[in-house]
Amino acid sequence: MTMTYERHIPLAGATNFRDLGGYRAADGRTVRWRRVFRSDALHDLTADDFAVLRDLGVGDVFDLRTAHELDTWGIGILTEHGLRHHHVPFNPSRGAQPGQVVTVPAFDDFEAFTQLYLDMLEEAGPSLGRVFTHLAESPEQGAVFHCTGGRDRTGMTAAFLLGVLGVPRETIAEDYALTGQYLVIPEVRRARMQEMYGSRPSLISEGPVVTPSEVITMTLAALDERYGSPEGYLESVGVTAEHREALQHALLGE
């Protein structure tokens, strides 16, 4: 009997919680369902939401937010429900201090946003290494990684992971763009983000968040130029071929 899975997981406290399973790799294998998830922030999850996560098999949460974001919003009742919280800041110095406003370009300025992503990746190596090592070494334990909105840091992490698994870039770009379909930022969080990130409407306006696929496509192309490939970047930050092979073994099925 063939199981049917839903990519988007409806939760009361997060709108952008998604399963990365089901994508087909170039070699014909498929990313396993119910192993790796991506999300926006989880601090507003309810007890019922955590019951859903338990049913999904999620045991580990990789939090890509800065220390300042973590101090501002916390982790809610996550550990009370038996999940393990790992703080792995994607870009620890960016917006790290209270009162430090992060400049975010307009999202229709693809070149500026691509450069922002490349700048963020200068610090992302330890974060990516920890997340990928865990996924490779704990293949039976479900895990989720998230930032605040689940778009930029989470989107890049997902893009690298899917790339390592051999998922075509067109599919990676489609997954990235799904945030625009699902992410709706609550008003309380929008107000705080206004203080932290300035007033760019593409990031903090009401309704779905703008997420054009061109941004991730251009970022991956820029990594081709700088490192030969995104895998070349991962190699430069310590995610070796052995790590990548272990990820493929753990997360790909027939």
N, C-alpha and C positions, 0 to 999 in steps of 0.2 A: 504493500500500500504506500503510495506516494504522499508524503506530508506536504501540506500547504502552509507557507509562512508569510507573515506580513512584515514588510520592511519597516514601516513606521509604527511605533508602539505608543498608543495614546496614554498619556499620564496627566494627572491633575496638576502636578508641579513642574512639568517640563514639556515643551511643545515640540522639541526637535530631537527626540530620542529615536535612534534608527539602528537597525541591524545591518551590518556590512556583509552578511551572507548572501549567497545566491548569484553573485557576479561571476561570469565565466571568464577564466583565464585563457591566454592565447594557446596553451597546450591542451585545451579541452576540459580541464578539470574545473571545479567550481568551488568558490569560497564557502566554507561550511557555515550553515546557519547556526544561530544561537551560541556563537563563540565570542564575537567581538561586536561591540556596539559603540556608537558615537552619540554625543548629546550636547545640549546646552547645559547650563548650571543645574545642579541637583539639590541645592540647599532648600528648595521649596517643596520637595517631594513629601507626600503624605504617607501615613502607615499603609494605606491601600496601594499606593504606588510601589512601596518596597515589597509588598506581597507579590506584585507583578514581577519585579526584578528577581525575586527568589524563584518564581516559577520559570523565569527565563534562564536561570542558572548563573546569574551574575554574582560574583563573590568579591571582585576587586574593582576599585574605582581609581582611575588615574586622573588627577586634578591638574590641568595645565595652567591654571590661573597664577598670577603673581601673588606674592605674600600679602601685598596690600589688598588685593581682591579677596583673598582668603580671609583676612582680618575683617574686611567690610561685610562680607556676606556669610562667612562660615560654611559649615557643611550640613547644617540642619540636624536631622535625627539619623543620619546615615549609619554611624557606628552602633547606635542602639538596636539596629536591625541586623547586626552581624556582618556588615560589609567592611572590607578592609580599605582604608583610605590611604592613598599614596600621593603625596604632594610632589609633583614633578614639573615645576614651572617651566613653560616653554621658552619664555624670554624673561628671565628673572629681573633684569634691571629696568625693563620698560614699564613705566608707570608704577615703579616700585614704592615711591614715597607718597605719603598723604599730601595732597595739594599739587602734585606733579601732573599736569594735563598732558595726555598723549595726543599728538597731532595725527588725525586720521584723514587721509585725502578723500575727495569725492569718489564714490565707487565707479562712476562712469569714466574716471581718469585711469584707464587700465594700466598704463605705464607706471604711474605713481603708485598704484596699489601693488603692482608686481614688485617694485623696488621696496615697498614696505615689507612685503613678504620675505624678500631676500635678506633685508636687514634683520628681520626677526629670526631667520634661520641661522644667523651668526652665533646665537646663543642656544640653539635648540638641540644640539647634539646629545648632551646628557639626558635630556627628557626623552628623546626618541629612543636612545639606547636602552633606558630602563623599561619603557613600555614594550619595545620589541623583544627584549630579552625575556621578559615575563611571559609574553604571549607564546614565545617559542618553547619555553620550559614548562608551561602549565597549560597544555593544549585542551585538557578536559574541563578547565575552570573558565567560566564566562567572565569577561571583563568589559568595562566601558571606559572610554577616555572622553574628557569634556573640558571646555573652557567656560566662558560666560555665555556667549551666544551660540556656540557650536558651529561657528562659521570659519574664522580665520585660522587660529591655532589648531582647532579640531579638524578643520578642513584640510590643512596641510598634513597633519599626522595621518589622516585617512588616505590622502593621496599617495603618500610615501608607502604606506602599508599595502594598499591595493596595487601599487606599482611593483613592489617586491614580489607580490603574489602573481604577477604576470597579467593583471587585468589591463585591457587596452585603455589608452588615454581618453578616448572618446567616452568610455564608460566612467572613468574617473571624473571627468568633467561633469557628466550627468549627475553623478552622486553628489558632487560639490554643490551643484545648482539646486538640489532638492531642499537645501536650507531655506531658499527663497519661498518654497511652498509651505514649509511647516513652522518656521520660527516666528513666533509673535512674542515680543518682549513685554512683560507686565509693566504697568505704569510705575509702580514703586521702583522697579529695577531701572526703568528708563530714566527716571529723575536722577538716580545716583550715577548712572552712566553718563548723563549730561555733564556732570561735574568732572568726571574722570577723563572723558574722551572728547569734550567739546560738543559742538552742536550739529555735526553732520547728520542730515536727515536720513541718509541711506543706512545709518547704523542704529539710530534710536527713535525713528518715527513710529507712529502707530501703524498697526497692520504688518503684513509680511515684510521681511528684510530683503533688500536687493542683494542678489547673489549671482552675478553673471559668470558663466563658465569660462569666459575668456581670461579671467584673472588667474585661475589655477593653470590653464593651458599655457599662458605666457610665462608663468613662474617655472613650470617644468621645462619649457623650452630654454629659459635663461639658465637653468641648471645644466642643461645639455651643453651650453656654450662654456660655462665656467668649469664644469667637472667631468664633461663627457657624457654624463647621464645623471639622473637623480640618485641612482645607485652609487655613482662616483662620489656624490656628496655624502651619502650615508657611510661609505667606506672611510671618508675623511674624518668622520666624527665617531668612528669606532664600531659601526655596525658592519661586521665583516661578511664575506661570502658565506661563511659557516653559519652565522646568525640568519642570513637570508634563506639559506637552504633549510634550516630548522623551522623557520616560519612557514615555508611552503609545505613542509612535511606535516606540520601541526594544523594548518588552517585550510588546506586544499583537499577536496575529496572528489570522487568520481561523479 
